Every structure is written in C-alpha cells, then in structure tokens.
C-alpha cells in the first residue's frame, strides 16, 4: 500500500510539473508572437480589427471591397497598420470632396 501511495504522489508531482511547463511554453509562444508582430509591423485580422475599433467581419468586408490593403501569406491575412490607416484616411478625404 505504501508503494501504491508513493506512486500516486509521484504521478501527481509529475502531472503538476508538466502542467506548469506547458503553461510556460504557451506564455512564451504568445510573447514571441506579439514581439514578432511588432517587429515586422504586421497584424493579423483580429488584431487589426481591434486596432481600428471594428469587428473582424467589418474588416474582412473592407478587405474584400478593396478598401484596405493586406498581405497574404498562405491562408493568413496580415495588415500593416500604417498602410491601412493611410488607405482609410485617403478614402475618407476623397469621399468628403
């Protein structure tokens, strides 16, 4: 019985360590993703939509209508915030004239 109890304790300790390591890996990957997005100036669709204060669906409609420039990398759609803001600003100025 002592052997069985020790084995269960060991399993719990290992499970706890594995969980902590997995959590740290996920945190680090998220940090690297954010740093990578900042480094190359590209945002994915949800991040760009949040930056603009619109829904991802609205941004998708603007993209499909050709109102905002994007970069496609495989199936990913990425945006340069400055280019999107410039594009929307010039469209607003053109529409007001």
C-alpha positions as CSV (number, residue, x, y, z in Angstrom):
1,X,0.0,0.0,0.0
2,X,2.9,2.4,0.8
3,X,4.3,1.7,-2.7
4,X,0.9,2.5,-4.3
5,X,0.6,5.7,-2.3
6,X,4.1,6.8,-3.3
7,X,3.4,6.1,-6.9
8,X,0.3,8.2,-6.8
9,X,2.2,11.1,-5.2
10,X,4.9,10.9,-7.8
11,X,2.3,10.9,-10.6
12,X,0.7,14.0,-9.1
13,X,4.0,15.8,-8.9
14,X,4.9,14.9,-12.5
15,X,1.5,16.0,-13.7
16,X,1.8,19.3,-11.9
17,X,5.3,19.9,-13.3
18,X,4.1,19.0,-16.8
19,X,1.2,21.4,-16.5
20,X,3.5,24.2,-15.3
21,X,5.9,23.7,-18.1
22,X,3.1,23.6,-20.7
23,X,1.7,26.9,-19.3
24,X,5.1,28.5,-19.5
25,X,5.6,27.3,-23.1
26,X,2.2,28.7,-24.1
27,X,3.0,32.1,-22.4
28,X,6.4,32.3,-24.2
29,X,4.9,31.4,-27.6
30,X,2.3,34.2,-27.1
31,X,5.0,36.7,-26.1
32,X,7.1,35.7,-29.2
33,X,4.1,36.1,-31.4
34,X,3.5,39.6,-30.1
35,X,7.1,40.5,-30.4
36,X,7.2,39.1,-33.9
37,X,4.1,41.1,-34.9
38,X,5.6,44.3,-33.5
39,X,9.0,43.6,-35.1
40,X,7.7,43.3,-38.7
41,X,4.8,45.7,-38.2
42,X,2.2,43.2,-39.3
43,X,-1.1,42.4,-37.5
44,X,-3.5,39.5,-38.1
45,X,-7.1,40.2,-38.9
46,X,-8.4,40.1,-35.3
47,X,-5.6,42.3,-34.0
48,X,-6.0,44.8,-36.9
49,X,-9.8,45.0,-36.3
50,X,-9.2,45.7,-32.6
51,X,-6.7,48.4,-33.5
52,X,-9.3,50.1,-35.8
53,X,-12.1,49.5,-33.3
54,X,-14.2,47.5,-35.7
55,X,-15.3,43.9,-35.8
56,X,-13.2,41.3,-37.7
57,X,-16.2,40.8,-40.0
58,X,-16.2,44.5,-40.9
59,X,-12.5,44.5,-41.6
60,X,-13.0,41.4,-43.8
61,X,-15.7,43.2,-45.7
62,X,-13.4,46.3,-46.2
63,X,-10.6,44.0,-47.4
64,X,-12.9,42.2,-49.9
65,X,-14.2,45.5,-51.2
66,X,-10.6,46.6,-51.7
67,X,-10.8,49.4,-49.2
68,X,-7.8,48.3,-47.1
69,X,-4.5,46.8,-48.3
70,X,-3.4,43.4,-46.9
71,X,-0.7,40.9,-47.3
72,X,-1.5,37.2,-47.9
73,X,0.9,34.6,-46.5
74,X,-0.6,31.3,-47.4
75,X,-4.0,31.3,-45.9
76,X,-3.1,34.1,-43.4
77,X,-4.2,37.7,-44.0
78,X,-1.9,40.3,-42.5
79,X,-2.1,44.1,-42.3
80,X,0.4,46.9,-41.9
81,X,-1.4,49.3,-39.6
82,X,0.1,52.5,-41.2
83,X,-0.9,51.4,-44.7
84,X,-4.4,50.6,-43.6
85,X,-4.8,53.9,-41.8
86,X,-3.4,55.8,-44.8
87,X,-5.7,54.0,-47.1
88,X,-8.8,54.7,-45.0
89,X,-7.7,58.3,-44.5
90,X,-7.3,58.9,-48.2
91,X,-10.7,57.3,-48.9
92,X,-12.3,59.5,-46.3
93,X,-10.7,62.6,-47.8
94,X,-11.7,61.6,-51.3
95,X,-15.3,60.9,-50.2
96,X,-15.6,64.2,-48.5
97,X,-14.6,66.2,-51.6
